[in-house]
Amino acid sequence: MNKLLKWGLITCASVVGLIVLAILVIPQFVDINKYKPEIEKRVTEATGRPFRLGGDLDLSIFPWAGVALSDISLGNPKGFAEETFVTVKRFEVRVKLLPLLSKTVEVKKFVLESPQIYLEKKKNGQTNWTMVPPGSPPKKTQPTEKSPPPKKPPTALPVKALFVDQFAITNGLVRYNDQAQEIQKEISGITLTLEDLNLTHPIKLTFSALADGHRVSLNGRIGPLGDTPGMGAIPLDITLKALEEITMTVKGVVTDPIQAPGVDLNLAVSPFSPKKLMASLGIAIPVTTTDPTVLERLSLNLNLKGDPTAVAVSDGVLGLDDSTMNFSAQAREFAKPDLAFAMDLDQIDLDRYLPPAPPKGDPSTSPATKPPPKPATKGKINYTPLRKLVLDGSIRIGKLVASRAKLEEVRMKIKGKNGRFEINPLGLNLYQGSITSSTGLDVRADMPKINLTLEAKGIESGPLLTDVLEKEIIHGKLESSLKLSLEGDTPDTVKKALNGNGYLKFMDGAIVGIDLAGMVRNVKASFSGGEKTTEKPRTDFAELHMPFTITNGLVNTRGTTLASPLFRLTAKGKTDLVGETLDIRVEPKFVTTLKGQGDTQERSGIMVPILVSGTFAKPTFSPDLKSLVKSVLPTEEELKKVIKDGKIDTVQIEKIIKDKKIDREEIKKTEDKVKELFKGFRLD
């Protein structure tokens, strides 16, 4: 028995010795380069494209199993601009054999020198990176009703230990050519080195390249990877520098990248100039900004935590020029998705980032010189994504300038689910007053519906309109209450379906550009280009109250009143939002005393109705002469005698008065009325 065991051990040792001897001796006596044609043939048949080994093969087996190749090239299929797909000047790898038996990988050298990859996409969409071996059967698509087979859960890498003395990729090149889009990109000078490459220590990473001639570098440490690579937490500390402007650091951990990938990272982008960045890339800024000093500073800092089921951003800080925004956000159930966010912006002037207004009087911007815009052809909007979306967010802005309007403490909360969204509340302060509003959006049906309520208090309307419109229209403290509902997703459908009611009230102000008192006192000067003054016309008032109702886009302003020390005014009529036309009658009445606006006594005086008509773009104002004369001569027969072809015959007025044998004192009063009404107006 002992002899049998002894001879068995001797036999095994002899076999092992012969194998080791063969491993050491065979490479010295066997010329493996004679197998190059066979290798090239097999690779060509497998890939369907020419493969060539230009240099000699260098093979070693023990103690380091290794291979060294040079001048390697893999060609492109016919029809592509480049002859080659991949070329490598030299490739060498050396791995120790015996440690592999214990799942330990010891690499002496892994070097890839001058790899060049040419990616190409033809106009017909064919790409050269899709490998289709000759004679391969077309892929069979699975029936839609069958679910794909369940995937096996991933496991850790089958490696217990890893040691690499040298890992380097030098002077690499990747070139991309999209013939259809006429896009060409190139990354050259690619260099990657890994130091201290093992599982128990951090790996030092160094990467550099030129992206379309712009320097990009990546430096830092990864790991340690741990005893079970691909599982557990892997620390990261990497700095990216790009385009001589951007410096970004990423610190944190990546967890279970194989089985259940997750990240917990801090991302910081140092301040840089977007304007200089675009200039270095040769990208022209789309529009010239009103303020040439903007887009000079941008920075970002945030914490990112997530996995395949949810992502959260916390402690975010975004800096843009002199604005700073703190923010947080999270997303889950990506198929919906379910989103939540909070933003707090200290200040921003949006007008600084808009293009400057064209010079006044510039003929190129005149509407008359521009062809009328073509109506946009718009397909049916798909609201399905909004019906799935779940949203919960809040926004605060300390100071905001938009369209020259200055707003403060803008606050908004928005929530939505199952196609119904609500902005409530929306509040802001402006021009010594405030606005509170709530809005509801319902997209469950094909046509969206919106409900809006708004309350405004104490707003100085003069400075507001002067800033926004750059012209004076009305002054006074504004109060308002609106309740509107609308339906549709185009301007025309919205105007036709607009309904609601509300009021506008201006206190202690003036209407600028219209002198109602002057219109009443001097019909010719006000309506026919008579006497002119250098002072801007205005109508002062103590209160202007404008209640309104809207029915299917038709605004009814019945009940509008204006109280002034010199006269009272009432207005009624309709405004057609769909046709953009005006049909309003204004009735001012002079008072005989200046007791004040609180006096409720019946007033007497002369009333001259004013008709407001025309369009929104070109409103017209004219006296209602027919109604004016009718107040003096109330019968239809008398009116027909004194109004002929739209002109007033004063001779007929006097004749009628005499024929009616009115008392001399009454005649005097009537004549005074007529003379006062038509003073300065040319009559027939």
BELSULHU-V475539 format. One record per backbone hydrogen bond with DSSP energy under -0.5 kcal/mol. CO is the residue of the C=O (numbers start at 1). NH is the residue of the N-H. E is the energy in kcal/mol with one decimal. If there is no record, write none. Layout:
CO;NH;E / CO;NH;E
This chain:
1;5;-2.4 / 2;6;-2.7 / 3;7;-3.0 / 4;8;-2.0 / 5;9;-2.4 / 6;10;-2.2 / 7;11;-2.4 / 8;12;-2.5 / 9;13;-2.6 / 10;14;-2.2 / 11;15;-2.5 / 12;16;-2.7 / 13;17;-2.7 / 14;18;-2.9 / 15;19;-2.6 / 16;20;-2.7 / 17;21;-2.9 / 18;22;-3.0 / 19;23;-2.7 / 20;24;-2.2 / 21;25;-2.8 / 22;26;-2.7 / 23;27;-0.6 / 25;28;-1.4 / 25;29;-1.0 / 26;29;-1.1 / 26;30;-2.8 / 29;31;-0.5 / 30;32;-1.0 / 31;34;-1.2 / 32;35;-1.8 / 33;36;-1.5 / 35;39;-2.5 / 36;40;-3.0 / 37;41;-2.3 / 38;42;-2.5 / 39;43;-2.4 / 40;44;-2.2 / 41;45;-2.4 / 42;46;-2.1 / 43;47;-2.2 / 44;48;-2.3 / 44;49;-0.6 / 50;75;-3.6 / 52;54;-0.6 / 52;73;-2.0 / 58;68;-2.1 / 60;66;-2.8 / 63;65;-0.6 / 63;97;-1.8 / 64;66;-0.6 / 65;95;-3.2 / 66;60;-2.3 / 67;93;-2.0 / 68;58;-1.9 / 69;91;-3.0 / 70;55;-2.2 / 71;54;-2.9 / 72;88;-2.5 / 73;52;-2.5 / 74;85;-3.4 / 74;86;-2.0 / 77;80;-1.0 / 83;76;-2.6 / 85;118;-2.6 / 86;74;-3.0 / 87;116;-3.1 / 88;72;-2.8 / 89;71;-2.3 / 90;113;-3.1 / 91;69;-3.2 / 92;111;-2.8 / 93;67;-1.9 / 94;108;-2.3 / 94;109;-1.1 / 95;65;-3.4 / 97;100;-1.7 / 98;101;-1.7 / 99;102;-1.4 / 99;104;-2.2 / 100;103;-1.8 / 103;105;-0.5 / 103;160;-3.3 / 103;161;-1.4 / 104;106;-0.6 / 105;107;-0.6 / 105;163;-2.8 / 106;96;-2.6 / 106;108;-0.6 / 107;165;-2.8 / 109;94;-2.2 / 110;168;-2.6 / 111;92;-2.3 / 112;114;-0.5 / 112;170;-2.4 / 113;89;-1.4 / 113;90;-1.5 / 114;89;-0.5 / 115;173;-2.2 / 116;87;-2.3 / 117;119;-0.6 / 117;175;-2.7 / 119;177;-1.9 / 120;128;-1.8 / 121;179;-2.7 / 122;125;-1.9 / 126;122;-3.0 / 127;130;-0.6 / 129;131;-0.8 / 130;132;-0.7 / 133;136;-1.7 / 139;141;-0.5 / 143;146;-1.3 / 157;159;-2.4 / 161;105;-3.0 / 162;199;-0.7 / 163;107;-3.6 / 164;197;-0.8 / 166;110;-1.9 / 167;194;-1.7 / 168;112;-2.3 / 169;192;-2.8 / 170;114;-2.6 / 170;115;-0.5 / 172;190;-2.2 / 173;117;-2.7 / 174;187;-3.0 / 175;119;-3.4 / 176;185;-2.4 / 177;121;-2.7 / 177;179;-0.8 / 178;182;-1.1 / 178;183;-1.8 / 183;178;-3.3 / 185;176;-3.1 / 186;188;-0.5 / 186;212;-3.3 / 187;174;-2.8 / 188;210;-3.1 / 190;172;-2.6 / 191;208;-2.0 / 192;169;-2.6 / 193;206;-2.0 / 194;167;-0.6 / 195;204;-2.0 / 196;198;-1.3 / 197;164;-1.8 / 198;225;-0.5 / 199;226;-2.5 / 202;204;-0.5 / 203;205;-0.5 / 203;222;-2.3 / 204;195;-2.4 / 205;220;-1.7 / 206;193;-2.4 / 207;218;-2.9 / 208;191;-2.5 / 209;211;-0.5 / 209;216;-2.8 / 210;188;-2.7 / 210;212;-0.8 / 211;214;-1.6 / 214;211;-3.3 / 215;243;-1.9 / 216;209;-2.2 / 217;241;-2.6 / 218;207;-2.6 / 219;239;-3.3 / 220;205;-3.2 / 221;237;-1.9 / 222;203;-3.7 / 227;229;-0.5 / 228;231;-1.8 / 229;157;-1.7 / 230;258;-1.9 / 230;259;-0.8 / 232;256;-2.8 / 233;235;-0.5 / 234;254;-2.5 / 235;223;-2.8 / 236;252;-2.0 / 237;221;-2.3 / 238;250;-2.9 / 239;219;-2.3 / 240;248;-3.0 / 241;217;-3.0 / 242;245;-1.9 / 242;246;-2.4 / 246;242;-2.4 / 247;270;-2.7 / 248;240;-3.8 / 249;268;-2.2 / 250;238;-2.5 / 251;266;-3.5 / 252;236;-3.0 / 253;264;-2.3 / 254;234;-2.9 / 255;262;-1.7 / 256;260;-1.0 / 261;308;-0.7 / 262;255;-2.7 / 263;306;-2.2 / 264;253;-1.9 / 265;304;-3.4 / 266;251;-2.3 / 267;302;-2.4 / 268;249;-2.5 / 268;270;-0.6 / 269;300;-1.9 / 272;274;-0.7 / 272;298;-2.0 / 273;277;-2.4 / 274;278;-2.5 / 275;279;-1.8 / 276;280;-2.5 / 277;281;-1.5 / 278;283;-3.1 / 279;282;-1.0 / 282;284;-0.6 / 287;289;-0.5 / 288;356;-0.6 / 290;292;-0.7 / 291;294;-1.5 / 295;275;-2.2 / 297;321;-2.8 / 298;272;-1.9 / 299;319;-2.3 / 300;269;-3.8 / 301;317;-2.8 / 302;267;-3.0 / 303;314;-2.2 / 304;265;-3.2 / 305;312;-3.2 / 306;263;-2.5 / 307;310;-0.8 / 309;333;-1.0 / 310;307;-2.8 / 311;331;-3.1 / 312;305;-2.6 / 313;329;-2.5 / 314;303;-2.4 / 316;327;-2.3 / 317;301;-1.7 / 318;325;-3.0 / 319;299;-2.1 / 320;323;-2.7 / 323;320;-2.5 / 324;346;-2.3 / 325;318;-3.0 / 326;344;-2.6 / 327;316;-2.2 / 328;342;-2.3 / 329;313;-4.0 / 330;340;-2.1 / 331;311;-2.7 / 332;338;-2.9 / 333;336;-2.6 / 333;337;-0.7 / 337;339;-0.7 / 337;390;-2.3 / 338;332;-1.9 / 339;392;-1.3 / 340;330;-2.5 / 341;394;-1.3 / 342;328;-1.9 / 343;396;-1.9 / 344;326;-2.6 / 345;398;-2.8 / 346;399;-0.9 / 348;350;-0.7 / 348;401;-1.9 / 349;352;-1.2 / 350;353;-1.4 / 351;354;-0.8 / 352;291;-2.0 / 354;290;-2.5 / 359;362;-1.8 / 361;363;-0.5 / 362;365;-1.6 / 363;366;-0.9 / 366;369;-1.2 / 366;370;-0.6 / 367;370;-0.7 / 376;378;-0.7 / 381;383;-0.8 / 383;387;-1.7 / 384;388;-1.4 / 385;389;-1.6 / 386;419;-0.8 / 390;339;-3.3 / 391;416;-2.5 / 392;341;-1.7 / 393;414;-2.6 / 394;343;-2.2 / 395;412;-2.5 / 396;345;-3.1 / 397;410;-2.5 / 398;409;-2.5 / 399;348;-1.7 / 400;407;-3.5 / 401;350;-2.1 / 401;351;-0.6 / 402;405;-2.0 / 405;402;-1.9 / 405;407;-0.7 / 407;400;-2.7 / 408;429;-3.2 / 409;411;-0.5 / 410;397;-2.5 / 411;427;-2.6 / 412;395;-2.8 / 413;424;-1.6 / 414;393;-2.9 / 415;422;-3.1 / 416;391;-2.4 / 417;420;-1.6 / 419;443;-3.2 / 420;417;-2.4 / 421;441;-3.0 / 422;415;-2.2 / 422;424;-0.8 / 423;439;-2.2 / 425;413;-1.4 / 426;437;-2.2 / 427;411;-3.1 / 428;435;-2.7 / 429;408;-2.9 / 430;433;-2.0 / 431;460;-2.5 / 433;430;-2.0 / 434;457;-2.4 / 435;428;-2.1 / 436;455;-2.8 / 437;426;-2.5 / 438;453;-2.3 / 439;423;-3.2 / 440;451;-2.1 / 441;421;-3.2 / 442;449;-2.2 / 446;448;-0.6 / 448;488;-2.4 / 449;442;-2.7 / 450;486;-2.5 / 451;440;-2.7 / 452;484;-3.0 / 453;438;-2.1 / 454;482;-2.5 / 455;436;-2.5 / 456;480;-2.2 / 457;434;-2.2 / 459;461;-1.2 / 459;478;-3.2 / 460;464;-1.4 / 461;465;-2.8 / 462;466;-2.4 / 463;467;-2.2 / 464;468;-2.5 / 465;469;-2.6 / 465;470;-0.5 / 465;471;-0.7 / 466;470;-1.0 / 473;512;-2.8 / 475;510;-0.7 / 476;461;-2.3 / 477;507;-1.9 / 478;459;-1.9 / 479;505;-2.9 / 480;456;-2.6 / 481;503;-2.1 / 482;454;-2.1 / 483;501;-2.0 / 484;452;-3.0 / 485;499;-2.7 / 486;450;-2.7 / 490;494;-2.5 / 491;495;-2.3 / 492;496;-1.9 / 493;497;-1.4 / 495;498;-1.0 / 498;553;-2.3 / 499;485;-2.9 / 500;550;-3.1 / 501;483;-2.2 / 502;548;-2.6 / 503;481;-1.8 / 504;546;-3.3 / 505;479;-2.7 / 506;544;-2.8 / 507;477;-1.9 / 509;541;-2.7 / 510;475;-2.7 / 510;512;-0.6 / 511;539;-2.6 / 514;516;-0.7 / 515;519;-2.2 / 516;520;-1.9 / 517;521;-2.4 / 518;522;-2.7 / 522;526;-1.9 / 523;527;-2.3 / 524;528;-2.5 / 524;530;-1.1 / 537;513;-3.5 / 538;540;-0.5 / 539;511;-2.6 / 541;509;-1.1 / 542;508;-2.8 / 543;563;-2.6 / 544;506;-2.8 / 544;546;-0.5 / 545;561;-2.3 / 546;504;-1.4 / 548;502;-1.9 / 549;556;-3.0 / 550;500;-2.1 / 551;554;-1.6 / 553;555;-0.6 / 553;577;-2.5 / 554;551;-2.2 / 554;556;-0.5 / 555;557;-0.6 / 555;575;-2.6 / 556;549;-1.8 / 557;560;-1.3 / 560;571;-2.3 / 561;545;-2.7 / 562;569;-2.4 / 563;542;-3.8 / 563;543;-1.3 / 566;591;-2.4 / 567;564;-1.9 / 568;589;-2.7 / 569;562;-2.6 / 570;587;-3.4 / 571;559;-0.7 / 571;560;-1.5 / 572;585;-3.0 / 573;557;-2.4 / 574;583;-1.7 / 575;555;-3.2 / 575;577;-0.9 / 576;580;-1.6 / 576;581;-1.3 / 580;616;-1.6 / 581;576;-2.2 / 582;614;-0.5 / 583;574;-2.6 / 584;586;-0.5 / 584;612;-3.4 / 585;572;-1.9 / 586;588;-0.6 / 586;610;-3.4 / 587;570;-1.5 / 588;608;-0.6 / 589;568;-2.6 / 596;599;-1.2 / 606;590;-1.3 / 607;609;-0.5 / 608;588;-0.6 / 609;624;-2.5 / 610;586;-3.6 / 610;612;-0.5 / 611;613;-0.6 / 611;622;-1.9 / 612;584;-2.7 / 613;620;-2.8 / 614;582;-2.4 / 618;615;-1.2 / 620;613;-2.1 / 622;611;-3.7 / 623;625;-1.5 / 624;628;-1.8 / 625;629;-2.6 / 626;630;-2.0 / 627;631;-1.3 / 628;632;-0.6 / 629;632;-1.1 / 629;633;-3.2 / 632;634;-0.6 / 635;639;-1.8 / 636;640;-2.0 / 637;641;-1.2 / 638;642;-1.6 / 639;643;-1.9 / 642;644;-0.6 / 642;649;-2.8 / 644;647;-1.9 / 647;644;-2.5 / 648;650;-0.8 / 648;684;-1.1 / 649;653;-1.4 / 650;654;-2.3 / 651;655;-2.2 / 652;656;-2.5 / 653;657;-2.0 / 654;658;-2.2 / 655;659;-3.0 / 656;660;-2.1 / 657;662;-1.4 / 658;661;-1.6 / 663;667;-2.9 / 664;668;-2.5 / 665;669;-1.8 / 666;670;-2.5 / 667;671;-3.1 / 668;672;-2.3 / 669;673;-1.9 / 670;674;-2.5 / 671;675;-2.8 / 672;676;-2.4 / 673;677;-2.5 / 674;678;-2.2 / 676;679;-0.8 / 678;681;-2.1
